[in-house]
Amino acid sequence: MTPMTPSDERHLEVAVARIWKITFALSIAGILAFLAWRGWTWAAGFLLGAGLSALNFRWLKRLAAALGSEVAKPRMAVLLGLRYLLLGGGAYVILKYSRISVAAMFWGLFVSVAAVILEILIELAYGSGTLDH
């Protein structure tokens, strides 16, 4: 396995920055669409899901960076698991005792996945030469 060059690292930084922008844009679009279509309870649910999705992406990015470095520690895996329990518990309480839509929250959870897929499509278009940097 060859180490990453500075050019590769820069390319990765640009891709991750674009994923964050796409995530934000999809979140805003989804919130506005659900607000217009189903009301504030669905918009709030989508906002909660999109926020959890972005937070999960951030945590996974930090975990991947830590695994590739010499500072990786076993307690990081435990903390990651505890974070998921905390998020799940918090989401359960919010959704159980409020009128926020559970279905919309699940839609929001896919925001980061959609952003990564769109970034893959952008990379494929750039790599095939159909788009110019």
C-alpha positions in Angstrom: 0.0 0.0 0.0 1.5 3.3 -1.0 1.4 6.3 1.3 -0.7 9.3 0.3 1.1 12.1 -1.4 0.4 15.8 -0.5 -1.6 16.0 -3.8 -3.8 13.0 -2.7 -4.3 14.6 0.7 -5.3 17.9 -0.8 -7.7 16.1 -3.2 -9.3 14.3 -0.2 -9.6 17.6 1.7 -11.4 19.2 -1.2 -13.7 16.2 -1.5 -14.6 16.2 2.2 -15.3 20.0 2.1 -17.6 19.4 -0.9 -19.4 16.6 1.0 -20.0 19.0 3.9 -21.4 21.6 1.5 -23.7 19.1 -0.2 -24.8 17.8 3.2 -25.8 21.3 4.2 -27.6 22.0 0.9 -29.5 18.7 1.0 -30.5 19.4 4.7 -31.8 22.9 3.9 -33.7 21.6 0.8 -35.2 18.7 2.8 -36.3 20.9 5.6 -37.9 23.4 3.3 -39.6 20.6 1.3 -41.0 18.9 4.3 -42.1 22.2 5.8 -44.0 23.0 2.7 -45.4 19.5 2.2 -46.1 18.2 5.7 -45.6 21.0 8.2 -43.2 21.8 11.0 -43.3 18.4 12.7 -41.9 16.7 9.6 -39.4 19.6 9.0 -38.2 19.2 12.6 -37.9 15.5 12.2 -35.8 15.9 9.1 -33.7 18.5 10.8 -33.0 16.1 13.7 -32.1 13.3 11.3 -29.9 15.4 9.1 -28.1 16.8 12.2 -27.5 13.3 13.5 -26.3 12.2 10.0 -23.8 15.1 9.9 -22.6 14.4 13.4 -22.1 10.7 12.5 -20.2 11.7 9.4 -17.9 13.9 11.5 -17.3 11.2 14.0 -16.6 8.6 11.3 -14.1 11.0 9.6 -12.3 11.6 12.9 -12.3 7.8 13.6 -10.8 7.1 10.1 -8.1 9.8 10.7 -7.3 8.3 14.1 -7.0 4.8 12.8 -4.5 5.9 10.2 -2.3 7.6 12.8 -0.2 6.3 15.6 -2.5 7.8 18.2 -5.3 5.2 17.7 -6.4 3.9 21.1 -8.9 1.1 22.0 -10.9 3.5 24.1 -11.8 5.4 20.9 -14.0 2.4 19.8 -15.7 2.4 23.2 -16.4 6.1 23.0 -17.8 5.8 19.5 -20.2 3.1 20.8 -21.2 5.2 23.8 -21.9 8.1 21.4 -24.3 6.0 19.4 -26.1 4.9 22.6 -26.3 8.5 23.7 -27.6 9.7 20.3 -30.1 6.8 20.1 -31.4 7.5 23.6 -31.7 11.2 23.0 -33.5 10.7 19.7 -35.8 8.2 21.4 -36.8 10.6 24.2 -37.3 13.5 21.7 -39.4 11.4 19.4 -41.4 9.6 22.1 -42.5 12.7 24.0 -42.9 15.2 21.1 -44.9 15.4 17.9 -41.8 15.3 15.7 -42.1 12.9 12.8 -40.1 9.7 13.2 -40.4 9.0 9.4 -39.0 12.4 8.6 -36.1 11.8 11.0 -35.3 8.6 9.2 -35.2 10.4 5.9 -32.9 13.0 7.4 -30.5 10.2 8.5 -29.7 9.6 4.9 -28.5 13.1 4.1 -24.8 12.3 4.5 -25.1 9.1 2.6 -26.7 11.1 -0.3 -23.9 13.7 -0.1 -21.3 11.0 -0.3 -23.0 9.4 -3.3 -23.2 12.8 -5.0 -19.5 13.3 -4.4 -18.8 9.9 -5.9 -20.7 10.9 -9.0 -18.8 14.3 -9.2 -15.5 12.4 -8.9 -16.6 10.0 -11.6 -17.5 12.8 -13.9 -14.2 14.6 -13.2 -12.2 11.4 -13.6 -13.9 10.5 -16.9 -13.0 13.9 -18.4 -16.6 15.0 -18.9 -16.3 17.9 -16.5 -13.5 20.3 -16.2 -12.0 21.2 -12.8 
